Amino acid sequence: MSLADHRISSTLAAATQPLRGVAELVVASRYPETRPSPEPALPAPSPLPGDAERALALPAPRALESVQRSLASVIAARRSGRLSAGALDAATLGTLLAAAAARPAGLADATLDPLLFPVVFDVDGVPPGAHRYDRGEHLLAPIGPASRARMAETAILQREHAMGAAVLFLVVPIGRWLVAFGDRGYRGAAFAAGWLTDRLYLVAETLGLTYTATGGFAPAVVDEVLGLDGRDHTAFFAFAVGGHRQPTSREAPRGGQPR
Ligand SMILES: Cc1cc2nc3c(=O)[nH]c(=O)nc-3n(C[C@H](O)[C@H](O)[C@H](O)COP(=O)(O)O)c2cc1C
């Protein structure tokens, strides 16, 4: 069916090129012939890497409600930036990872959710290396070694993003997205990953950390480090996190003592 024939065409048809071309694509994607199958039989979720036998239970996440900051002030202060050196504690890492416990209301199928795979460099009480976060049990299943030097040299394109305490990779079940929604599944995967990234940003800011989202990594190398096949699951995005933010000279009280 062309745009001109469609009942919702009147508004879109008024669009001029190139918007009209985009509108044609949007309308075309409403029809089943553009999808692999109207009700695709999704394959069973594939097993995930990580040694469940040696999984590490994380301390309970911090109750962020007790932080005396309004959401508006957290949003206003949120700023991607340089990572500070210094270790995090396991509860802080666990609080960040617990951002993945919530999910967008419109996304019915939990098997499509992005997963967090932290590569830990400097977190007290957590062995360095690649891990899979199990959000149901709030534990870390170890995958294998992933030293700071190896990640900086082979996987992370901006060295400075490997100089923090950890990099949280957002892993998406890209195969399921594409089987379920055709090429538009890629957009769904990106929306879901973006939604979780927003939460990571706000939790990291609330905790007073240094952080940045980053797409600057070699996905095939990271997939190998994380034990992913790159087809059912792949590393899609990343959130690098460093130590606590030092107060600027304007924020520091007189006498130079940090707050
Ligand atoms: C999709 C996406 C990809 C990004 N990739 C990188 C990156 O590869 N390297 C980097 O230094 N920052 C990256 N960033 C962080 C941006 O540089 C940062 O969000 C932007 O400068 C706006 O700053 P703000 O987050 O403080 O508002 C990325 C952010 C997003 C949303």
The ligand as a Tripos MOL2 file, in Angstrom:
@<TRIPOS>MOLECULE
LIG
   31    33     1     0     0
SMALL
NO_CHARGES

@<TRIPOS>ATOM
      1 C1         24.7290    7.4710   21.9800 C.3       1 LIG1
      2 C2         25.8850    8.1190   22.6960 C.ar      1 LIG1
      3 C3         27.1870    7.7670   22.3400 C.ar      1 LIG1
      4 C4         28.2660    8.3580   23.0020 C.ar      1 LIG1
      5 N1         29.5340    7.9830   22.6660 N.ar      1 LIG1
      6 C5         30.5720    8.6130   23.2530 C.ar      1 LIG1
      7 C6         31.9060    8.2860   22.8620 C.ar      1 LIG1
      8 O1         32.1380    7.4190   22.0230 O.2       1 LIG1
      9 N2         32.9100    8.9280   23.4880 N.ar      1 LIG1
     10 C7         32.6870    9.8880   24.4470 C.ar      1 LIG1
     11 O2         33.6520   10.4500   24.9610 O.2       1 LIG1
     12 N3         31.4350   10.2100   24.8260 N.ar      1 LIG1
     13 C8         30.3830    9.5920   24.2480 C.ar      1 LIG1
     14 N4         29.1080    9.9000   24.6410 N.ar      1 LIG1
     15 C9         28.8970   10.9230   25.6900 C.3       1 LIG1
     16 C10        28.6520   12.2550   25.0040 C.3       1 LIG1
     17 O3         29.8770   12.8190   24.6090 O.3       1 LIG1
     18 C11        27.8910   13.1980   25.9280 C.3       1 LIG1
     19 O4         26.6800   12.6050   26.3030 O.3       1 LIG1
     20 C12        27.6180   14.5180   25.2140 C.3       1 LIG1
     21 O5         28.8240   15.2110   25.0390 O.3       1 LIG1
     22 C13        26.6330   15.3960   25.9790 C.3       1 LIG1
     23 O6         27.1190   15.6620   27.2790 O.3       1 LIG1
     24 P1         26.2250   15.3780   28.5610 P.3       1 LIG1
     25 O7         25.9900   13.8830   28.6440 O.co2     1 LIG1
     26 O8         27.0160   15.8940   29.7100 O.co2     1 LIG1
     27 O9         24.9130   16.1070   28.3850 O.co2     1 LIG1
     28 C14        28.0290    9.3160   24.0200 C.ar      1 LIG1
     29 C15        26.7160    9.6400   24.3720 C.ar      1 LIG1
     30 C16        25.6660    9.0450   23.7410 C.ar      1 LIG1
     31 C17        24.2430    9.4160   24.1610 C.3       1 LIG1
@<TRIPOS>BOND
     1     1     2 1
     2     2     3 ar
     3     2    30 ar
     4     3     4 ar
     5     4     5 ar
     6     4    28 ar
     7     5     6 ar
     8     6     7 ar
     9     6    13 1
    10     7     8 2
    11     7     9 ar
    12     9    10 ar
    13    10    11 2
    14    10    12 ar
    15    12    13 ar
    16    13    14 ar
    17    14    15 1
    18    14    28 ar
    19    15    16 1
    20    16    17 1
    21    16    18 1
    22    18    19 1
    23    18    20 1
    24    20    21 1
    25    20    22 1
    26    22    23 1
    27    23    24 1
    28    24    25 2
    29    24    26 1
    30    24    27 1
    31    28    29 ar
    32    29    30 ar
    33    30    31 1
@<TRIPOS>SUBSTRUCTURE
     1 LIG1         1 GROUP 0 **** ****
